[in-house]
Amino acid sequence: MTLPASARPDVQALQASLIREVANAGMGRTDVLAFWFGESDQPTPRFIREAAMASLDQGETFYSQNLGRPYLRDAIAGYLSDLHHTAVAPDRVAAVGSGVSGLMIAAQMLLSPGDRVVAVTPLLPNIVEIPKILGAEVVRVPLTAANGKWSLDLDRLLEALTPDTRLAIINSPNNPTGWTIEDSEVDIVLAHCRRHGIWVLSDDVYERLVHEPSRRSAPSFLRRYEAGDRIISVNSFSKAWSMTGWRIGWLASPETLSNDLTKVIEYNTSCILEPIQRAATAALTEGEPTVAKLRTELTATRKLLVDELTRIPGVVVPDAGGAMYVFFRIEGFADTLGLAKRLVEEAGLGLAPGGAFGPEGDGWLRWCHAVDPAKLREGVGRLRTFLDHLPSGRSI
């Protein structure tokens, strides 16, 4: 008997990306306005690109250290220490080949088959599917849209964080909703996890992209780190510095993990191309004006998009504290995967279906607003025209 050539069951059971499913239907079409991916429509700033080009010109194309070059680790540690007003030693920092790679490496460091993981959802599918690759069980604690904003049911989360839980995953500001955890909530969750020895994996990719101008960053678990804490912060250069295609990020973790991190990174990607490390260092040391400019733009484009969308009858847009998305629903549409595909085909409008972020997202759409305001207005116009031409009842 010949056995079929196939991946193991845990891999076969993974959810394929519904964002990619929609995007693949429209990629290459010049008539489609694409808002499906989470990235700015502006290229990486020139000073960052020039740092990489100078490195290439100098022939820096050889292997580097597993954890990243010392100059980059020093820059990350200094940046985090300044941002969070707490000492972060370079020995706690590892440069990794993207935020997603950091999530995988952290999971490989911590999880075994059968481990219990609790995640606040909806969430980028990569984050909740990665533990499943390793045979872990993922329990979802959904955010709720109540009183006009996204909220966390803290009691429900604490109830889910049982003593046998290995890992809690919290992404704030959240992709896709923009929900941002409160300082008081960080304190309560961290105290609970300390009490039961639960690891906290904090996805901080959007921490700088908050709409409150008085804050430099979102409330942080990393800021509260004390020796012995089980906290890993995953971050990326993709969003705040418009470096999505570069694929570089970092982990901040307890120093006691350093030796094992070296091994796990070696068996994943080994190291990062040095010109990319030079670019990342430039982003950290020279990029504060870039981050400030992007934040100002995102606050303005979110307001524009929300104002335009809420003029459409039946559109609901809960308030959110950060990130670069508007997560909204249109009354009468439950199958937003089907709706997203129709919008590509019939309106030339590319949005991410909410179901891509888990069952809590069914009935919702995600719209990335890190783009030119004129493009947003045109996109809303296409949505309005599409809805106006539907039969009454708005069902698909």
N, C-alpha and C positions, 0 to 999 in steps of 0.2 A: 504494500500500500504506500503510495506517495503522499507525503504530507504537503499541504500548501505552503508556499513561500510567503510568510507573513510576519508582521511584527508581533510582539507579545501582547496579550490581551489588554494590559494596562495602557499601552500606547494606542491600540486600536480604539479604545473607549474614549480617548481624548476628544474634546469638542474642537472641530475645525473652526478657524476664524471666520465668523459671519461678516466681519468688516471686509476681509479680503474677498469674500464671495461677492459682495456688492461691488467693491472696487474693481475686481477683475472684469465685471460686466461693462465697466465704463472706461477703463484705462485705455489710453490711446485715442480716445474720441476727443477731438478738439472742441466739440460743442458742449462738453460737460463741465459745469462748474463743480469742482471737487472740494468738499469740506469733510471727507470721511476720515482722513488721518489726522493725528494730533501733531501738527507741525506748522511753524510759521511759513508764510509764502515768501519770506525774504531769505536770501542766502546768508550763510555764516559771515559775520562781520570781517572786513578786510584784514584787520590787524591779527585776527586769529588765523586766517588763511596764510598770511605772510609768514607767520611763525613756522607753519608746516613747510612752506616752500623753501624757507631758509635752511631748515633741517635737511630737506631733500637735497638741496644744492651742496650741503656739506657732507653728503654721503652717509647720513645716519640711518642706515637701512638694515642694521644687524639686530640680533637677539638682544633683549634687555632683561632686567630682573623680573621674576614672576609677579611680584607685588607692585611693580612700577618703578620707574627711575626715582632715586632719592629726591631729586629736585621737584618732581611732581607730587610725591607723597608729602614733602614739606609744605608745598603750596596748598594742598588740600587741607592738611592739618591746621595751617595758619588761617585759612579761610573759615573753616568750621569753628575754630576757637574764637575768632572775631565775631562771627555771625551769632553764635549761641552763648557768648560770654562764659565759656567754660573751657578748660584746658583739654585739647585733643592732641595727644602725642602722635607723631608720625608712625610709631610702631602699631597704632590702632587702625591705620589706613592701608587699604589695598586698592590700587587702580585695576579696573576690570574692563573687559571688552563690551561695554554697554550696560545700561541699567538692567535689562532683561538677563544678561549673563550674570550680573550680580545676584539677581533673584534665584537663578538656578544654582549658583555656587553656594549661596547661603542655605538653600534647601538641602543640597548634598552634604553640607557640613552638619546639619542638625537632624534630618529626618530619616527614619527607617520604615520599612513596610509595617502598616498597621498603626502608625502614629496618628494622633488626632490633631488636626489643624483647624483653627477658627479664624474666619476672615469676615471683615465688614464689607458688605456688598451692596449694590452691584460693583463690579470690578473688572479691570482689564483681564481678559481671559487667560493671558500668560501667567498671571499671578496665582490663580486658583488651579490651573491645570498642571503647573510645574510640580506641586506636591504629589499629584496623582501619578505622574511619571515614576515617582519613587515609591509608589504603593501606599502613600499616606491617605487618610480619610479627611475630607474637607467639609466642615460645618459652616454654613452661611448664616450670617446675622445681617438682615437687610436694613438699610436706611429707610426712613419714611419721609414722604412729602406731606408735611402737616403745617397748617397755619402759614402757608405761602413760602415755606423754605424746607430745605433738606435737614433732617435731624437724625441723631443716633439715639436709639432706645438703650440707654446705658444699663438699665437693669437686665434687659434681655441679653446684652453682651456679657455681663458679669456672670449671669446664669449659665451661659454657654461655655465660659472659661472654667471648666471643671478641673479639679486637681490632676486628673490624668491627661490634660491637654499639654501637648509638647510645644506648640507654637501659636501665637496670635499674630495675624497680619492686618496691619492698618495702613491704608493709603490716604494721606491727607496733605493738601487738598486732593480730593478724590477724582479719579477718572472712572466714570464719565460725569458724575453729578456736579462736581465742584464743591461738595460738602467739605467743610474744614472743621477739624476737631477743636474743641475749646480747651484752654489751659486747665480748667478744673477737671475736665474729662480725662486728660492725659494723666493728671495726678492720681485719679481714682483707679484708672485701668492699670497704671504702673504699680501702685501699691498692691492691687489684687494679684498681679502677675509675680511680683516679688514674693508674696506670701506663699504662693503655690509653686514657685520655681518654673514658671512658664516663660519661654523665650518670647520676646517681642521683635518682630520683623517690621520695621517702619519704612514704608516706601515713601521717600521724601522728594521724589522727582520734581514735584510742583511746589515745593515749600517756599520758594521765592515769589511765586506767582499768586500773590494774595491781593485782594482789591482794597483792603484797608490801608490807606496811605501811611498811617502812623506805625505800621509794623514792617520790619525788614523781612520777616519770614513768618511762616505759620507756627503755631504752638508745636513744640518738639519734644519727643522722648529723649533724643540725644542730649539736649540741654540739661536733662535731669540725671544723666548717667553718673553712677557712683561705682567705685571699684567693687567687682563681684556681680554687678547687674548683668542680666542676660538680654542685652539690647543690641540689635544689628540694624544700622541705618543703611539703606540702599539709595544711591543717588545717581544722577546722570547729567551730562553736559548737554543733552539733546534739547531740552525745552528752554531753560532760562538764557542759554547762550546761542540758541538756534543752530545746534550742531547735530541734528538728527541722523544724518548720514555718516557721521564720523565713527559711531559706535564705540563710545568710551564713557565710563562711569566710575563709581567707586563704592567701596564698602567701608563703613566705620564700625568696628566691632571690638570686643574685649581683647587686650593684648595676648591673653592666653590662647587665642585662636590662631595667632599669627603663623606658627610653624605648620599647622594643619592646612591653613589657607594656602600657603605656598604650594603644598602638594596638590590640593584640589585644583588650583589654577593651572598648575603645570599639566595636569591630565585633561584639562578642558581646552584652553587656548594658549597656554605656555607664557605668552607675553603680548604686549601691545606694540605696534609699530611706533618707533620713536618720533617721527614727525607728528603723529597724532598726540603723543604726550607733550611735545613742545606746544602744539596748538592749545591743548587743554590748560597748560600752565599759563599761557598768555591770557586765556579766558578768565582765569581766576585772579591774576595779578593786575590786569588792566581792564577788566570787563564790567566793573560796577556801573558805569554810565550806560552800557548796553542793557544790563538787567533793568535799570531804572526806566529806560526808554520803553522797553518791551512791556513792563508793568503798566505804565501810563497808557500805552496803546491798547492793551488788553482790557483795561477798565473802560476805556471809551468804546471799543468795539463790542464789548458785552452789552453795555447800555444801549447802543444802537440796535443790536440784534434783538434784544429783549423787547425794546420799544416797538420795533417793526413787527415782530412775531405776535405780540399781544394785541395788535390791531386786527389780527385775523380772528374771526369768531371761532370759538371752540379750542383755541390754543392755550395750554397751561404751562407756565414757566416758573417753577419754584426758584426762590433766591438761593444764591450760593456764595461762598466766601473766597473762592480762588479757582486756579487752573485756567484752562483756555477753551472751555466748552460751555454750550448751553444744552442742557438735557431737558427736553420738552415733549409733551404729548399733544395729540390732536384728538379731540373727542370723536368717537365713532370708529377709531382705528385700533384694533387689537393686534393684528398681524403686521408689525412694523418692518419685518424682513420683506414681506411682500410689497409693502408700501415703498420701502427704500429702493427696491428693484424697479418698481414702476416709475418712481421719480427719476431714476437714471434714464430709463428707456423713453419715457414720454415727456419729461420736463428738462432733461439735461442737468439734473441737480443731484449731486452725490453726497448723501448723508450716511452716517453709521447707524445701523438698526440697533435699538436698545437691547434686543435679545442677545446681541453679541457679548454683553456684559453679565449674562446670567438671566435666570427666569424673572428676577425682580425688574429687569429692564424691558420685558415684553410690554408693548404698547407705547414705548418711548423712542425718541430719536436723539442722536447726539450730533451737534453741529459745532465744528471747530471754528472759532471766530478770530484766530490769529492771522487775519488776512486784511487786505485793503478794504476800507469801508465801502467803496463803490462795488466791489465784488459781493459783499454781504447784501447790499440793497438789491442788486440784480438777482441774487439767489432767492431772497424773500419774494421778489416779484414773480419769479418762476413758480415758487410754491403756491402763491396766491392764485396765479392763473390756472395751475393744475387743479386746485381745489374748486375753483369757480366753475370749471368745466365738468366736474363729476356730477352724476345724478344725485338727486336729493337723498339724504341718508348717509352719504359719505362712507359707504362700505366698499370693500374690495375683495 
